[in-house]
Amino acid sequence: MLDKFELQSGMKNQSTELFYVVASIVLVFLFIMFIAFLLTFCFQVIATQILCRQRCERCEGCEVSIMEFFIFHRNEYEYYYNCSKYTSEEWTAFGEKQTTIGAYSLVLSLVAFLLYVPCMKVMREKKLWQLNCYKLMFLNGIVDLIGVVGSFISGFLSLKGVVFCSYPTFLYITGTVVVSQYATQQVVAVLLAINRCLEFWQKPALTGLFEGKRIYLWWMIPTVHFLCMLFYTVACPFNSIVNMWMFDPYIGIPGIEADNSLYKDVPLLNYTNLFAFLTLNGSYIFLIGSVMYKTSQGSKVFLNKVQKQITIQALLICLTITVCSSIYVCFEYFPTFLNPAFLTVDFLLWQWGCCGAVLIYMAMNRTLRQGVIHFYLRLCRYDPAVASTSSNPYVASISAAMPRTA
């Protein structure tokens, strides 16, 4: 009877483990399918753009690229983004100076930038670069730095109290970059989450997807996504009235009647948000279920110390992005469900999605934290290695006795 019970228990454990492995494969499959959909969508947009240029006067019903629309179709651009009604000063008078949130944005962005640059330099060191998760964290850092610059610009614009027509050209270009960064950040977060899910189960067939030079193939996915968003999605300029990057350039301004059909719906961003919302929440459920299963089996050590640390950091980074995309999805599909104050909450979450990652590294990753501290100590011409050696006579004598290589 005991042997039969043990056999049934073993079969149950195997079936449960098989379920989580299959779930990992499904996560990867869904991600690949989504990327295939995005590529198909982008190729369709490009083809539509070519037809649009030939057949219609204002390119209605088409995704308009910044290159084609902003640079080469100025008449159509002026139709949707017309600022001739008032002067620049009069437009700015409609804005609201957000002193507190503006100053906060400037300080947070500056601190994040000063920490992120040396932090990414430390990630490139050989002992860390050989770990695939650090390659993904480095890619996330590149995307985050674009967002940090956007956050700094947001602070300046909040202090000035501007609307789109205060600086139309500048805000159109920066708005396009910011919305592209935001969407790409979600794709990178999904990559990080899937990588952690696969790493948890330590199945060579799955972890091998991110090993070696194959990791750079995964890099191409957010890179292509960023370029597609940059060239084939309408701008999302900043508006100080709601203190948010909004597609509608006239939001909150009374007496403006404009055709908003161009920026009323942005399918590529909507699909990305919905995908990130479902996949990131699914990844969290998957990891929680995996931990509960491993714990129930008495497995106290199912990840080593470094893997646990990196997994926790990745989950905290993805958490902010998950909540941010969730709020956006609610606004998109249930516009009356949330209070407009959540726009400010979403803005702050977007900032923390960009700036908060490096603060998480500094708080939880000792290697990166020490690397950043040493970077600035050396910048001040203070070498901590030399100082620690000279302060210890025993270490100093050992160092003096060691042969020096050229």
Secondary structure, DSSP 4 states (H G I P E B T S, - for coil): -HHHHHHHHHHHHHHHHHHHHHHHHHHHHHHHHHHHHHHHHHHHHHHHHHHHHHH-SS-TTSPPPIIIIIIT-HHHHHHHS---SS-HHHHHHHS---HHHHHHHHHHHHHHHHHHHHHHHHHTSHHHHTSHHHHHHHHHHHHHHHHHHHHHHHHHHHHHT--GGGSHHHHHHHHHHHHHHHHHHHHHHHHHHHHHHHHHHT-HHHHGGGSTTHHHHHHHHHHHHHHHHHHHS----EETTTTEE-S-TTTT-TT-----TTTS--HHHHHHHHHHHHHHHHHHHHHHHHHHHHHHTT-S-SS-HHHHHHHHHHHHHHHHHHHHHHHHHHHHH-TTTS-TTHHHHHHHHHHHHHHHHHHHHHHH-HHHHHHHHHHHHHHTT--HHHHHHHT-HHHHHHHHHSPP--
